[in-house]
C-alpha cells in the first residue's frame, strides 16, 4: 500500500470508528486495532487523535462540497438549484455524523481547527446560496434586493433545522418541500 493510500485508509477507518464511539471514547489504539495495524503506523501520518479527527472532518466536508456542486450542475433554474442545495445539504448533514457533531458540539470549541473549519464551511455555504440567489435575480426568477442578506437568512434557517432533522426520524422530503414553499411563496396572503 503506498503512502497516500494508507493515509486515506486511516482517515476512512477513523471516520467509522469516530462515528461508532464518538470523539471522546475513540483512541488511536482503537483505530489501529480496527485497521489491523500498529499504532506507530498511524502516528507516522498523524501526530494525535485530534489531527486524525481534523483529517476526517476535512474529508467529510470535501465529500459534501463535491456532492453539492455535482447536484447543482444538474439544474438550470436557480429555484431548482436552491431546492437541490437545501435538500442535498440536509441529507448529507444527517449522514456525515462526525462532521455534524463537530460543527454543533460545544465540546469541540477548545480545538482551534474546529472553529476554523466551522467558519470556512459556513462562509462557503453562504457564498453558494448567494451565488444561486444572484443568478436567480439576474434571470428574473427571484425578486431579491439584497442577495447577501437573503443568503445569510436562508443559511441561518437551515442551521436552525439541523438538530430536528438529525435527531428525529422524520420525512426529510416532506419537511424540506414545506420549507421551500414558505421560502419561495412566503406566508403572506396575496
Backbone torsions as a table, in degrees:
resi	resn	phi	psi	omega
1	UNK	NA	127.8	-179.6
2	UNK	-79.1	171.8	-172.6
3	UNK	-56.1	-51.4	-176.0
4	UNK	-67.5	-34.5	178.0
5	UNK	-65.9	-41.6	-179.9
6	UNK	-67.3	-41.7	178.5
7	UNK	-61.8	-44.2	178.4
8	UNK	-64.6	-38.4	178.8
9	UNK	-64.7	-37.4	176.4
10	UNK	-62.3	-43.5	-179.5
11	UNK	-63.5	-46.5	-177.8
12	UNK	-65.2	-44.2	178.2
13	UNK	-64.6	-43.9	179.7
14	UNK	-60.5	-37.5	178.4
15	UNK	-56.7	-46.6	179.5
16	UNK	-65.7	-41.7	-178.6
17	UNK	-66.9	-44.5	177.1
18	UNK	-61.3	-39.0	178.9
19	UNK	-63.5	-38.6	-176.3
20	UNK	-75.1	-45.4	-172.3
21	UNK	-107.0	-13.8	-174.5
22	UNK	83.1	165.1	-176.3
23	UNK	-64.0	-47.9	-174.7
24	UNK	-60.1	-43.1	-173.6
25	UNK	-87.1	-9.6	179.0
26	UNK	-82.0	137.5	175.8
27	UNK	-123.1	159.9	176.0
28	UNK	-62.2	-34.0	177.9
29	UNK	-61.5	-42.2	178.7
30	UNK	-62.9	-41.2	178.1
31	UNK	-63.3	-45.1	179.6
32	UNK	-62.0	-43.7	178.3
33	UNK	-61.1	-43.5	-179.9
34	UNK	-62.0	-36.4	-179.3
35	UNK	-84.5	-10.3	-173.6
36	UNK	59.6	44.3	177.8
37	UNK	-127.0	166.2	174.3
38	UNK	-83.7	152.1	178.5
39	UNK	-56.9	-34.6	-179.0
40	UNK	-61.0	-31.2	176.6
41	UNK	-63.8	-37.0	-180.0
42	UNK	-74.8	-42.3	-179.9
43	UNK	-68.0	-16.6	174.6
44	UNK	-64.3	-35.2	-177.5
45	UNK	-98.2	-30.2	-175.3
46	UNK	-132.1	136.9	-177.5
47	UNK	-78.3	-25.6	-173.4
48	UNK	-157.4	170.0	175.1
49	UNK	-61.8	-38.3	179.5
50	UNK	-61.4	-40.4	179.5
51	UNK	-67.3	-37.4	175.8
52	UNK	-63.8	-45.4	-179.3
53	UNK	-61.6	-41.0	177.3
54	UNK	-59.8	-42.3	178.5
55	UNK	-64.9	-38.5	177.8
56	UNK	-63.5	-45.6	-179.8
57	UNK	-64.1	-40.9	178.1
58	UNK	-63.8	-39.8	177.7
59	UNK	-61.4	-47.2	-180.0
60	UNK	-66.6	-39.3	178.4
61	UNK	-63.0	-39.2	178.3
62	UNK	-66.3	-39.3	176.7
63	UNK	-60.4	-47.4	-180.0
64	UNK	-61.5	-47.4	-179.3
65	UNK	-58.8	-47.7	-179.5
66	UNK	-63.6	-42.1	-179.5
67	UNK	-64.9	-42.5	178.9
68	UNK	-61.9	-47.8	-177.8
69	UNK	-63.8	-39.4	178.1
70	UNK	-61.9	-45.3	-178.9
71	UNK	-66.3	-37.6	-179.3
72	UNK	-65.1	-32.9	179.7
73	UNK	-67.3	-17.7	-179.2
74	UNK	-77.2	-9.8	-174.2
75	UNK	-120.8	148.2	177.4
76	UNK	-100.3	-41.7	-177.0
77	UNK	-79.5	140.1	179.7
78	UNK	-61.0	-38.1	-179.7
79	UNK	-64.0	-39.4	177.1
80	UNK	-66.9	-38.2	177.9
81	UNK	-63.8	-42.0	-179.3
82	UNK	-65.7	-43.7	177.0
83	UNK	-60.0	-45.7	-179.4
84	UNK	-63.5	-41.6	179.0
85	UNK	-59.2	-51.8	-178.0
86	UNK	-61.3	-45.9	-178.4
87	UNK	-63.0	-50.1	-178.0
88	UNK	-62.2	-43.5	-178.7
89	UNK	-61.8	-49.0	-177.1
90	UNK	-66.4	-39.2	178.4
91	UNK	-63.4	-44.2	-179.2
92	UNK	-70.3	-35.8	177.8
93	UNK	-58.2	-39.1	179.3
94	UNK	-66.8	-36.2	-178.0
95	UNK	-81.1	-30.8	-177.1
96	UNK	-92.1	70.5	-170.3
97	UNK	-65.1	-35.7	178.2
98	UNK	-63.0	-47.6	-178.3
99	UNK	-62.6	-48.4	-178.5
100	UNK	-61.5	-45.1	-178.5
101	UNK	-60.2	-42.1	179.7
102	UNK	-68.3	-32.9	-177.8
103	UNK	-73.2	-27.6	-174.9
104	UNK	-109.1	-20.3	-169.8
105	UNK	-84.3	124.0	179.7
106	UNK	-63.8	-23.7	179.8
107	UNK	-54.5	-32.9	-174.9
108	UNK	-85.8	-1.9	-175.8
109	UNK	-59.8	-27.0	-178.9
110	UNK	-78.1	-5.5	179.5
111	UNK	-96.5	109.6	-175.4
112	UNK	-56.2	-34.4	-178.0
113	UNK	-66.6	-27.6	178.9
114	UNK	-67.4	-47.2	-179.9
115	UNK	-63.4	-39.0	177.9
116	UNK	-63.5	-43.1	179.2
117	UNK	-66.6	-42.9	177.2
118	UNK	-56.5	-50.1	-177.8
119	UNK	-62.1	-45.8	-179.8
120	UNK	-60.4	-47.4	-177.6
121	UNK	-67.8	-41.6	177.2
122	UNK	-59.9	-46.1	179.6
123	UNK	-61.6	-40.8	178.1
124	UNK	-63.6	-43.1	-179.6
125	UNK	-63.2	-45.7	179.6
126	UNK	-61.8	-39.8	179.1
127	UNK	-64.0	-40.6	178.4
128	UNK	-63.8	-47.4	180.0
129	UNK	-62.2	-45.6	179.7
130	UNK	-59.4	-41.5	179.9
131	UNK	-65.4	-39.8	177.0
132	UNK	-64.8	-45.2	-179.9
133	UNK	-63.9	-42.3	179.0
134	UNK	-62.7	-42.2	176.5
135	UNK	-59.2	-42.9	178.9
136	UNK	-65.0	-34.6	177.0
137	UNK	-68.3	-44.9	-179.0
138	UNK	-61.1	-38.0	-179.0
139	UNK	-89.4	8.2	-179.2
140	UNK	61.7	23.0	176.3
141	UNK	-83.2	-33.3	179.3
142	UNK	-117.8	147.7	173.5
143	UNK	-114.7	88.5	-176.6
144	UNK	-129.1	124.8	-179.9
145	UNK	-77.4	-35.9	-176.2
146	UNK	-128.9	82.7	179.7
147	UNK	-56.1	-30.3	179.3
148	UNK	-65.1	-44.1	178.4
149	UNK	-72.0	-37.7	177.7
150	UNK	-63.4	-40.3	178.4
151	UNK	-61.8	-43.7	178.6
152	UNK	-63.3	-40.3	179.4
153	UNK	-65.0	-43.9	179.4
154	UNK	-65.1	-43.8	178.5
155	UNK	-59.0	-46.1	-179.4
156	UNK	-63.0	-40.8	178.0
157	UNK	-62.4	-42.8	179.4
158	UNK	-64.0	-41.1	178.6
159	UNK	-60.5	-38.4	179.7
160	UNK	-68.2	-24.1	-179.1
161	UNK	-90.2	-9.9	-175.4
162	UNK	-59.2	-49.1	-174.6
163	UNK	-60.6	-49.2	177.6
164	UNK	-60.6	-37.1	179.9
165	UNK	-67.7	-39.1	-176.4
166	UNK	-78.8	-39.5	-174.2
167	UNK	-83.6	-31.7	-176.4
168	UNK	-99.3	151.6	174.0
169	UNK	-91.8	88.2	-174.6
170	UNK	-116.5	163.8	173.7
171	UNK	-78.1	99.1	-175.3
172	UNK	-59.3	-46.3	-178.3
173	UNK	-59.1	-44.7	-178.5
174	UNK	-61.7	-48.1	-179.6
175	UNK	-65.8	-41.2	-179.7
176	UNK	-67.6	-39.2	177.3
177	UNK	-62.6	-40.1	177.8
178	UNK	-64.1	-44.8	177.7
179	UNK	-59.7	-44.4	-178.5
180	UNK	-67.0	-35.7	175.9
181	UNK	-61.5	-44.0	177.9
182	UNK	-63.8	-42.0	-179.8
183	UNK	-62.3	-46.7	-176.3
184	UNK	-79.7	-36.2	-173.3
185	UNK	-111.3	-10.6	176.8
186	UNK	76.7	-173.9	180.0
187	UNK	-115.9	-3.4	-175.8
188	UNK	-86.7	138.4	173.5
189	UNK	-66.6	141.9	-179.7
190	UNK	-92.8	NA	NA
